[in-house]
Protein backbone atom coordinates (compact mmCIF):
# COMPACT_ATOMS: atom_id res chain seq x y z
CA UNK A 1 0.00 0.00 0.00
CA UNK A 2 1.40 3.40 -0.95
CA UNK A 3 2.13 6.14 1.57
CA UNK A 4 -0.66 8.14 -0.07
CA UNK A 5 -3.17 5.59 1.28
CA UNK A 6 -1.61 4.45 4.56
CA UNK A 7 -2.99 7.40 6.51
CA UNK A 8 -6.60 6.36 5.95
CA UNK A 9 -8.31 3.73 8.08
CA UNK A 10 -10.16 0.97 6.30
CA UNK A 11 -13.81 0.91 7.20
CA UNK A 12 -15.44 -1.89 5.17
CA UNK A 13 -18.77 -1.41 6.96
CA UNK A 14 -19.27 1.90 5.12
CA UNK A 15 -18.50 0.34 1.78
CA UNK A 16 -21.80 -1.19 0.73
CA UNK A 17 -23.90 1.59 -0.74
CA UNK A 18 -27.11 -0.40 -0.62
CA UNK A 19 -28.39 -3.85 0.19
CA UNK A 20 -27.75 -4.73 -3.44
CA UNK A 21 -25.05 -7.35 -3.97
CA UNK A 22 -23.63 -7.91 -7.43
CA UNK A 23 -21.28 -10.66 -8.61
CA UNK A 24 -17.63 -10.00 -9.33
CA UNK A 25 -17.29 -10.23 -13.10
CA UNK A 26 -14.91 -12.95 -14.30
CA UNK A 27 -12.85 -10.29 -16.12
CA UNK A 28 -12.37 -8.36 -12.84
CA UNK A 29 -11.28 -11.45 -10.91
CA UNK A 30 -9.01 -12.50 -13.77
CA UNK A 31 -7.41 -9.04 -13.68
CA UNK A 32 -6.85 -9.30 -9.93
CA UNK A 33 -5.26 -12.73 -10.28
CA UNK A 34 -3.03 -11.60 -13.18
CA UNK A 35 -1.93 -8.48 -11.32
CA UNK A 36 -1.29 -10.46 -8.15
CA UNK A 37 0.80 -13.03 -10.01
CA UNK A 38 2.83 -10.47 -11.93
CA UNK A 39 3.71 -8.33 -8.91
CA UNK A 40 2.80 -10.23 -5.73
CA UNK A 41 2.75 -8.84 -2.19
CA UNK A 42 2.00 -5.26 -3.34
CA UNK A 43 -1.06 -3.65 -4.87
CA UNK A 44 0.47 -2.01 -7.95
CA UNK A 45 -0.26 -4.67 -10.56
CA UNK A 46 -3.66 -5.52 -9.10
CA UNK A 47 -4.83 -1.91 -9.07
CA UNK A 48 -3.70 -1.21 -12.64
CA UNK A 49 -5.14 -4.42 -14.08
CA UNK A 50 -8.47 -4.22 -12.25
CA UNK A 51 -8.92 -0.50 -12.99
CA UNK A 52 -8.42 -1.22 -16.67
CA UNK A 53 -10.86 -4.15 -16.57
CA UNK A 54 -13.47 -2.02 -14.82
CA UNK A 55 -13.34 1.30 -16.67
CA UNK A 56 -12.89 -0.25 -20.11
CA UNK A 57 -15.78 -2.64 -19.60
CA UNK A 58 -18.39 -1.77 -22.29
CA UNK A 59 -21.05 -2.27 -19.63
CA UNK A 60 -19.22 -0.22 -16.99
CA UNK A 61 -21.41 0.47 -13.98
CA UNK A 62 -19.73 1.89 -10.89
CA UNK A 63 -22.50 0.78 -8.53
CA UNK A 64 -22.19 -2.82 -9.70
CA UNK A 65 -18.44 -2.69 -9.10
CA UNK A 66 -18.72 -1.08 -5.67
CA UNK A 67 -21.35 -3.57 -4.50
CA UNK A 68 -19.67 -6.64 -5.97
CA UNK A 69 -18.73 -9.57 -3.77
CA UNK A 70 -16.75 -12.70 -4.50
CA UNK A 71 -18.77 -15.91 -4.67
CA UNK A 72 -17.67 -18.94 -2.66
CA UNK A 73 -16.43 -20.54 -5.89
CA UNK A 74 -14.39 -17.44 -6.78
CA UNK A 75 -12.87 -17.33 -3.29
CA UNK A 76 -11.92 -21.00 -3.62
CA UNK A 77 -10.35 -20.43 -7.04
CA UNK A 78 -8.47 -17.36 -5.83
CA UNK A 79 -7.22 -19.17 -2.72
CA UNK A 80 -5.94 -22.14 -4.72
CA UNK A 81 -4.10 -19.79 -7.08
CA UNK A 82 -2.49 -17.73 -4.32
CA UNK A 83 -1.54 -20.79 -2.29
CA UNK A 84 0.17 -22.44 -5.27
CA UNK A 85 2.16 -19.32 -6.17
CA UNK A 86 3.19 -18.58 -2.59
CA UNK A 87 4.37 -22.17 -2.26
CA UNK A 88 6.28 -21.94 -5.55
CA UNK A 89 8.15 -18.83 -4.46
CA UNK A 90 8.51 -19.91 -0.83
CA UNK A 91 6.56 -16.87 0.38
CA UNK A 92 6.01 -17.35 4.08
CA UNK A 93 2.41 -16.21 4.44
CA UNK A 94 -0.61 -17.62 2.61
CA UNK A 95 -3.80 -15.54 2.99
CA UNK A 96 -6.83 -17.29 4.40
CA UNK A 97 -10.04 -17.25 2.31
CA UNK A 98 -11.59 -14.51 4.47
CA UNK A 99 -8.49 -12.39 3.87
CA UNK A 100 -9.01 -12.77 0.11
CA UNK A 101 -12.57 -11.50 0.55
CA UNK A 102 -11.14 -8.50 2.41
CA UNK A 103 -8.55 -8.06 -0.33
CA UNK A 104 -11.34 -7.57 -2.88
CA UNK A 105 -12.94 -4.99 -0.58
CA UNK A 106 -9.59 -3.18 -0.39
CA UNK A 107 -9.22 -3.30 -4.17
CA UNK A 108 -12.64 -1.69 -4.59
CA UNK A 109 -11.72 1.06 -2.14
CA UNK A 110 -8.37 1.72 -3.80
CA UNK A 111 -9.81 1.89 -7.31
CA UNK A 112 -12.65 4.18 -6.24
CA UNK A 113 -10.07 6.46 -4.61
CA UNK A 114 -7.96 6.32 -7.77
CA UNK A 115 -10.92 7.36 -9.92
CA UNK A 116 -11.62 10.34 -7.67
CA UNK A 117 -7.94 11.29 -7.66
CA UNK A 118 -7.84 11.31 -11.45
CA UNK A 119 -11.08 13.32 -11.61
CA UNK A 120 -9.74 15.93 -9.18
CA UNK A 121 -6.41 16.15 -10.99
CA UNK A 122 -8.04 16.44 -14.42
CA UNK A 123 -10.26 19.25 -13.17
CA UNK A 124 -7.52 21.00 -11.20
CA UNK A 125 -9.54 20.61 -8.01
CA UNK A 126 -8.01 20.50 -4.56
CA UNK A 127 -6.10 17.25 -4.73
CA UNK A 128 -6.08 14.77 -1.87
CA UNK A 129 -6.77 11.09 -1.49
CA UNK A 130 -10.32 10.98 -0.20
CA UNK A 131 -10.83 8.78 2.86
CA UNK A 132 -12.87 5.62 2.47
CA UNK A 133 -15.92 7.12 4.12
CA UNK A 134 -15.97 10.01 1.61
CA UNK A 135 -15.65 7.98 -1.59
CA UNK A 136 -17.85 5.12 -0.53
CA UNK A 137 -21.22 6.72 -0.02
CA UNK A 138 -24.25 7.22 -2.21
CA UNK A 139 -23.48 10.87 -2.95
CA UNK A 140 -19.99 10.05 -4.15
CA UNK A 141 -21.30 7.19 -6.28
CA UNK A 142 -23.72 9.57 -8.00
CA UNK A 143 -20.96 12.15 -8.46
CA UNK A 144 -18.56 9.69 -10.07
CA UNK A 145 -21.26 8.09 -12.23
CA UNK A 146 -22.23 11.54 -13.53
CA UNK A 147 -18.57 12.25 -14.28
CA UNK A 148 -18.32 9.13 -16.45
CA UNK A 149 -21.56 9.92 -18.28
CA UNK A 150 -21.39 13.71 -18.60
CA UNK A 151 -20.52 14.73 -22.20
CA UNK A 152 -18.38 17.62 -20.89
CA UNK A 153 -15.92 15.19 -19.32
CA UNK A 154 -15.73 12.53 -22.04
CA UNK A 155 -12.28 13.63 -23.22
CA UNK A 156 -10.99 13.16 -19.66
CA UNK A 157 -12.69 9.78 -19.34
CA UNK A 158 -11.17 8.62 -22.64
CA UNK A 159 -7.77 9.76 -21.39
CA UNK A 160 -8.17 7.75 -18.20
CA UNK A 161 -9.26 4.66 -20.11
CA UNK A 162 -6.33 4.98 -22.52
CA UNK A 163 -3.85 5.55 -19.70
CA UNK A 164 -4.75 2.47 -17.64
CA UNK A 165 -4.94 0.36 -20.79
CA UNK A 166 -1.48 1.59 -21.81
CA UNK A 167 -0.11 0.83 -18.35
CA UNK A 168 -1.53 -2.69 -18.36
CA UNK A 169 -0.04 -3.37 -21.80
CA UNK A 170 3.29 -2.01 -20.54
CA UNK A 171 3.19 -4.46 -17.63
CA UNK A 172 2.44 -7.31 -20.02
CA UNK A 173 5.46 -6.55 -22.21
CA UNK A 174 8.37 -8.95 -22.38
CA UNK A 175 10.56 -6.44 -20.57
CA UNK A 176 8.04 -6.17 -17.72
CA UNK A 177 7.73 -9.96 -17.49
CA UNK A 178 11.50 -10.22 -17.05
CA UNK A 179 11.50 -7.50 -14.40
CA UNK A 180 8.64 -9.24 -12.61
CA UNK A 181 10.45 -12.57 -12.75
CA UNK A 182 13.49 -11.00 -11.09
CA UNK A 183 11.28 -9.40 -8.44
CA UNK A 184 9.47 -12.66 -7.68
CA UNK A 185 12.78 -14.47 -7.43
CA UNK A 186 13.98 -11.87 -4.91
CA UNK A 187 10.82 -12.55 -2.88
CA UNK A 188 11.72 -16.18 -2.23
CA UNK A 189 11.58 -16.86 1.49
CA UNK A 190 10.65 -13.26 2.30
CA UNK A 191 8.15 -12.30 4.95
CA UNK A 192 5.34 -9.85 4.21
CA UNK A 193 7.33 -7.11 5.95
CA UNK A 194 10.48 -7.84 3.95
CA UNK A 195 8.56 -7.92 0.67
CA UNK A 196 7.86 -4.19 0.80
CA UNK A 197 11.55 -3.41 1.10
CA UNK A 198 12.24 -5.73 -1.83
CA UNK A 199 9.57 -3.94 -3.88
CA UNK A 200 11.20 -0.59 -3.07
CA UNK A 201 14.40 -1.90 -4.65
CA UNK A 202 12.64 -3.04 -7.83
CA UNK A 203 9.83 -0.56 -8.46
CA UNK A 204 12.03 2.04 -10.13
CA UNK A 205 12.42 -0.26 -13.13
CA UNK A 206 8.65 -0.68 -13.42
CA UNK A 207 8.23 3.07 -13.07
CA UNK A 208 10.43 3.63 -16.13
CA UNK A 209 8.21 1.27 -18.12
CA UNK A 210 5.04 3.08 -17.07
CA UNK A 211 6.55 6.45 -17.98
CA UNK A 212 7.54 5.31 -21.48
CA UNK A 213 5.61 6.39 -24.58
CA UNK A 214 3.01 8.43 -22.70
CA UNK A 215 2.95 10.88 -25.61
CA UNK A 216 0.80 8.25 -27.37
CA UNK A 217 -1.94 8.64 -24.75
CA UNK A 218 -2.83 12.30 -25.13
CA UNK A 219 -2.40 15.57 -23.24
CA UNK A 220 -1.56 14.57 -19.68
CA UNK A 221 0.84 16.54 -17.50
CA UNK A 222 3.84 15.13 -15.60
CA UNK A 223 2.22 16.37 -12.38
CA UNK A 224 -0.87 14.21 -12.95
CA UNK A 225 1.24 11.18 -13.82
CA UNK A 226 3.42 11.66 -10.74
CA UNK A 227 0.41 11.83 -8.39
CA UNK A 228 -1.12 8.70 -9.93
CA UNK A 229 2.15 6.75 -9.77
CA UNK A 230 2.65 7.73 -6.15
CA UNK A 231 -0.82 6.43 -5.38
CA UNK A 232 0.06 3.19 -7.15
CA UNK A 233 3.31 2.95 -5.17
CA UNK A 234 5.57 2.86 -8.17
C-alpha positions in Angstrom: 0.0 0.0 0.0 1.4 3.4 -1.0 2.1 6.1 1.6 -0.7 8.1 -0.1 -3.2 5.6 1.3 -1.6 4.4 4.6 -3.0 7.4 6.5 -6.6 6.4 5.9 -8.3 3.7 8.1 -10.2 1.0 6.3 -13.8 0.9 7.2 -15.4 -1.9 5.2 -18.8 -1.4 7.0 -19.3 1.9 5.1 -18.5 0.3 1.8 -21.8 -1.2 0.7 -23.9 1.6 -0.7 -27.1 -0.4 -0.6 -28.4 -3.8 0.2 -27.7 -4.7 -3.4 -25.0 -7.3 -4.0 -23.6 -7.9 -7.4 -21.3 -10.7 -8.6 -17.6 -10.0 -9.3 -17.3 -10.2 -13.1 -14.9 -12.9 -14.3 -12.8 -10.3 -16.1 -12.4 -8.4 -12.8 -11.3 -11.5 -10.9 -9.0 -12.5 -13.8 -7.4 -9.0 -13.7 -6.9 -9.3 -9.9 -5.3 -12.7 -10.3 -3.0 -11.6 -13.2 -1.9 -8.5 -11.3 -1.3 -10.5 -8.2 0.8 -13.0 -10.0 2.8 -10.5 -11.9 3.7 -8.3 -8.9 2.8 -10.2 -5.7 2.7 -8.8 -2.2 2.0 -5.3 -3.3 -1.1 -3.6 -4.9 0.5 -2.0 -7.9 -0.3 -4.7 -10.6 -3.7 -5.5 -9.1 -4.8 -1.9 -9.1 -3.7 -1.2 -12.6 -5.1 -4.4 -14.1 -8.5 -4.2 -12.2 -8.9 -0.5 -13.0 -8.4 -1.2 -16.7 -10.9 -4.1 -16.6 -13.5 -2.0 -14.8 -13.3 1.3 -16.7 -12.9 -0.3 -20.1 -15.8 -2.6 -19.6 -18.4 -1.8 -22.3 -21.0 -2.3 -19.6 -19.2 -0.2 -17.0 -21.4 0.5 -14.0 -19.7 1.9 -10.9 -22.5 0.8 -8.5 -22.2 -2.8 -9.7 -18.4 -2.7 -9.1 -18.7 -1.1 -5.7 -21.3 -3.6 -4.5 -19.7 -6.6 -6.0 -18.7 -9.6 -3.8 -16.7 -12.7 -4.5 -18.8 -15.9 -4.7 -17.7 -18.9 -2.7 -16.4 -20.5 -5.9 -14.4 -17.4 -6.8 -12.9 -17.3 -3.3 -11.9 -21.0 -3.6 -10.4 -20.4 -7.0 -8.5 -17.4 -5.8 -7.2 -19.2 -2.7 -5.9 -22.1 -4.7 -4.1 -19.8 -7.1 -2.5 -17.7 -4.3 -1.5 -20.8 -2.3 0.2 -22.4 -5.3 2.2 -19.3 -6.2 3.2 -18.6 -2.6 4.4 -22.2 -2.3 6.3 -21.9 -5.6 8.2 -18.8 -4.5 8.5 -19.9 -0.8 6.6 -16.9 0.4 6.0 -17.3 4.1 2.4 -16.2 4.4 -0.6 -17.6 2.6 -3.8 -15.5 3.0 -6.8 -17.3 4.4 -10.0 -17.3 2.3 -11.6 -14.5 4.5 -8.5 -12.4 3.9 -9.0 -12.8 0.1 -12.6 -11.5 0.6 -11.1 -8.5 2.4 -8.5 -8.1 -0.3 -11.3 -7.6 -2.9 -12.9 -5.0 -0.6 -9.6 -3.2 -0.4 -9.2 -3.3 -4.2 -12.6 -1.7 -4.6 -11.7 1.1 -2.1 -8.4 1.7 -3.8 -9.8 1.9 -7.3 -12.6 4.2 -6.2 -10.1 6.5 -4.6 -8.0 6.3 -7.8 -10.9 7.4 -9.9 -11.6 10.3 -7.7 -7.9 11.3 -7.7 -7.8 11.3 -11.5 -11.1 13.3 -11.6 -9.7 15.9 -9.2 -6.4 16.2 -11.0 -8.0 16.4 -14.4 -10.3 19.2 -13.2 -7.5 21.0 -11.2 -9.5 20.6 -8.0 -8.0 20.5 -4.6 -6.1 17.2 -4.7 -6.1 14.8 -1.9 -6.8 11.1 -1.5 -10.3 11.0 -0.2 -10.8 8.8 2.9 -12.9 5.6 2.5 -15.9 7.1 4.1 -16.0 10.0 1.6 -15.7 8.0 -1.6 -17.9 5.1 -0.5 -21.2 6.7 0.0 -24.3 7.2 -2.2 -23.5 10.9 -2.9 -20.0 10.1 -4.1 -21.3 7.2 -6.3 -23.7 9.6 -8.0 -21.0 12.2 -8.5 -18.6 9.7 -10.1 -21.3 8.1 -12.2 -22.2 11.5 -13.5 -18.6 12.3 -14.3 -18.3 9.1 -16.4 -21.6 9.9 -18.3 -21.4 13.7 -18.6 -20.5 14.7 -22.2 -18.4 17.6 -20.9 -15.9 15.2 -19.3 -15.7 12.5 -22.0 -12.3 13.6 -23.2 -11.0 13.2 -19.7 -12.7 9.8 -19.3 -11.2 8.6 -22.6 -7.8 9.8 -21.4 -8.2 7.8 -18.2 -9.3 4.7 -20.1 -6.3 5.0 -22.5 -3.9 5.5 -19.7 -4.7 2.5 -17.6 -4.9 0.4 -20.8 -1.5 1.6 -21.8 -0.1 0.8 -18.4 -1.5 -2.7 -18.4 0.0 -3.4 -21.8 3.3 -2.0 -20.5 3.2 -4.5 -17.6 2.4 -7.3 -20.0 5.5 -6.5 -22.2 8.4 -9.0 -22.4 10.6 -6.4 -20.6 8.0 -6.2 -17.7 7.7 -10.0 -17.5 11.5 -10.2 -17.1 11.5 -7.5 -14.4 8.6 -9.2 -12.6 10.4 -12.6 -12.7 13.5 -11.0 -11.1 11.3 -9.4 -8.4 9.5 -12.7 -7.7 12.8 -14.5 -7.4 14.0 -11.9 -4.9 10.8 -12.6 -2.9 11.7 -16.2 -2.2 11.6 -16.9 1.5 10.7 -13.3 2.3 8.1 -12.3 5.0 5.3 -9.9 4.2 7.3 -7.1 6.0 10.5 -7.8 3.9 8.6 -7.9 0.7 7.9 -4.2 0.8 11.6 -3.4 1.1 12.2 -5.7 -1.8 9.6 -3.9 -3.9 11.2 -0.6 -3.1 14.4 -1.9 -4.6 12.6 -3.0 -7.8 9.8 -0.6 -8.5 12.0 2.0 -10.1 12.4 -0.3 -13.1 8.6 -0.7 -13.4 8.2 3.1 -13.1 10.4 3.6 -16.1 8.2 1.3 -18.1 5.0 3.1 -17.1 6.5 6.4 -18.0 7.5 5.3 -21.5 5.6 6.4 -24.6 3.0 8.4 -22.7 2.9 10.9 -25.6 0.8 8.2 -27.4 -1.9 8.6 -24.8 -2.8 12.3 -25.1 -2.4 15.6 -23.2 -1.6 14.6 -19.7 0.8 16.5 -17.5 3.8 15.1 -15.6 2.2 16.4 -12.4 -0.9 14.2 -12.9 1.2 11.2 -13.8 3.4 11.7 -10.7 0.4 11.8 -8.4 -1.1 8.7 -9.9 2.1 6.7 -9.8 2.6 7.7 -6.2 -0.8 6.4 -5.4 0.1 3.2 -7.1 3.3 2.9 -5.2 5.6 2.9 -8.2 
